[in-house]
Amino acid sequence: MFQHLLMPVDGTPGSEAAFRKALEFAAAIGARLTLLHVIPDFQLHTYQVELLGDTRTRYAREASRAAEDYLGGFASEAVEAGVPCDTVALIHDHPYEAILDTARDKGCDLIAMASHGRRGMVGMLLGSETRKVLTHGSIPVLVYR
């Protein structure tokens, strides 16, 4: 059976609900859990770059600190449930790539993630990170809805 689950969380209620289901699953099968939060890269379009100073560095530092705090709450729940857990926060513009890279780098044998259920034009325009993970990855994916 599965021994190491990767669970991306993004701050949405669906993602947090999926985390709790994945945590129950991991506890039931005796698997460990890696939690991942992908932070969007700093984006700014300006002609006066010299006015920005350390804005990019400050963004990375503050966003990483916020992500660590966010992931820490989930990690505490995992510890209380008796599930070994580590956390990863990455700055990346393409969450699905960060998810697949992290799963590979950490040796995960299952990715458990939420699907936000966007359909129609909204789903087409926004895209689906879950769909991209399913399309581009070779690791099994458990999708929570």
C-alpha positions as CSV (number, residue, x, y, z in Angstrom):
1,M,0.0,0.0,0.0
2,F,1.0,3.6,0.0
3,Q,3.7,4.8,2.5
4,H,4.3,8.5,1.8
5,L,1.5,10.9,0.7
6,L,2.1,14.4,-0.6
7,M,-0.8,16.8,0.3
8,P,-0.7,20.2,-1.4
9,V,-2.7,22.8,0.5
10,D,-3.6,26.2,-0.8
11,G,-5.7,28.0,1.8
12,T,-9.1,27.2,0.4
13,P,-11.8,25.5,2.4
14,G,-11.8,22.6,-0.1
15,S,-8.1,22.1,0.3
16,E,-8.4,22.1,4.1
17,A,-11.2,19.6,4.0
18,A,-9.2,17.4,1.7
19,F,-6.2,17.6,4.1
20,R,-8.4,16.2,7.0
21,K,-9.6,13.3,4.8
22,A,-6.0,12.6,3.7
23,L,-4.8,12.7,7.3
24,E,-7.4,10.1,8.3
25,F,-6.4,8.0,5.3
26,A,-2.7,8.3,6.2
27,A,-3.4,7.4,9.8
28,A,-5.5,4.4,8.7
29,I,-2.8,2.9,6.4
30,G,0.2,3.9,8.6
31,A,1.7,6.3,6.0
32,R,3.6,9.5,6.5
33,L,2.6,12.9,5.1
34,T,4.4,15.7,3.4
35,L,2.5,19.0,3.2
36,L,3.2,21.4,0.4
37,H,2.2,25.0,0.0
38,V,3.1,26.7,-3.3
39,I,3.7,30.5,-3.1
40,P,3.2,32.4,-6.4
41,D,6.4,34.1,-7.6
42,F,6.8,37.8,-7.2
43,Q,5.4,39.6,-10.2
44,L,5.8,43.3,-10.9
45,H,5.9,45.2,-14.2
46,T,7.6,48.5,-14.0
47,Y,10.2,50.6,-15.8
48,Q,11.7,52.0,-12.6
49,V,13.2,48.9,-11.1
50,E,15.7,50.9,-9.0
51,L,12.8,52.1,-6.9
52,L,11.9,48.6,-5.8
53,G,15.0,48.0,-3.7
54,D,14.6,44.8,-1.7
55,T,10.9,44.3,-2.5
56,R,11.4,40.8,-4.1
57,T,13.6,39.6,-1.3
58,R,11.2,40.9,1.3
59,Y,8.2,39.3,-0.5
60,A,10.0,35.9,-0.5
61,R,10.9,36.2,3.2
62,E,7.5,37.3,4.3
63,A,5.6,34.8,2.1
64,S,7.8,32.0,3.2
65,R,7.3,32.9,6.9
66,A,3.5,33.0,6.4
67,A,3.5,29.7,4.6
68,E,5.5,28.1,7.4
69,D,3.0,29.3,9.9
70,Y,0.1,28.1,7.8
71,L,1.7,24.7,7.3
72,G,2.6,24.5,11.0
73,G,-1.0,24.3,12.0
74,F,-1.6,21.3,9.7
75,A,1.6,19.6,10.9
76,S,0.4,20.0,14.5
77,E,-2.9,18.2,13.6
78,A,-0.9,15.4,11.9
79,V,1.3,14.9,15.0
80,E,-1.8,14.8,17.2
81,A,-3.2,12.1,14.8
82,G,0.0,10.1,15.1
83,V,1.0,10.7,11.5
84,P,4.7,11.6,10.8
85,C,4.6,14.8,8.8
86,D,7.0,17.3,7.2
87,T,6.3,20.5,5.4
88,V,7.6,22.2,2.3
89,A,6.9,25.8,1.1
90,L,8.1,26.7,-2.4
91,I,7.9,29.8,-4.5
92,H,6.9,28.7,-8.0
93,D,4.7,30.1,-10.8
94,H,3.3,26.7,-11.8
95,P,1.8,24.8,-8.8
96,Y,1.4,21.6,-10.7
97,E,5.1,21.5,-11.5
98,A,6.0,22.2,-7.9
99,I,3.7,19.4,-6.8
100,L,5.2,16.9,-9.2
101,D,8.7,17.9,-8.4
102,T,8.2,17.7,-4.7
103,A,6.5,14.3,-4.9
104,R,9.5,13.0,-6.9
105,D,12.1,14.7,-4.7
106,K,10.5,13.5,-1.5
107,G,9.9,9.9,-2.7
108,C,6.1,10.2,-2.4
109,D,4.1,7.3,-3.8
110,L,0.7,9.1,-3.7
111,I,-0.5,12.6,-4.2
112,A,-3.7,13.5,-2.4
113,M,-5.3,16.8,-3.4
114,A,-8.5,18.7,-3.6
115,S,-10.4,19.5,-6.8
116,H,-12.1,22.8,-6.6
117,G,-14.7,21.6,-9.1
118,R,-14.6,24.6,-11.5
119,R,-16.5,23.8,-14.7
120,G,-17.3,25.3,-18.0
121,M,-15.6,28.6,-19.1
122,V,-14.3,29.3,-15.6
123,G,-12.6,26.0,-15.4
124,M,-11.2,26.4,-18.9
125,L,-9.8,29.9,-18.2
126,L,-8.4,29.3,-14.8
127,G,-7.2,25.8,-15.6
128,S,-7.0,23.1,-13.0
129,E,-3.9,22.3,-11.1
130,T,-5.4,18.9,-10.3
131,R,-6.0,18.2,-14.0
132,K,-2.4,19.2,-14.8
133,V,-1.0,16.9,-12.1
134,L,-3.1,14.0,-13.4
135,T,-2.0,14.8,-17.0
136,H,1.7,15.4,-16.5
137,G,2.5,13.1,-13.6
138,S,3.2,9.4,-13.2
139,I,2.5,9.1,-9.5
140,P,-1.1,8.0,-8.5
141,V,-3.4,10.8,-7.5
142,L,-6.2,10.6,-5.0
143,V,-8.6,13.5,-5.7
144,Y,-11.0,14.8,-3.0
145,R,-14.1,16.7,-3.9
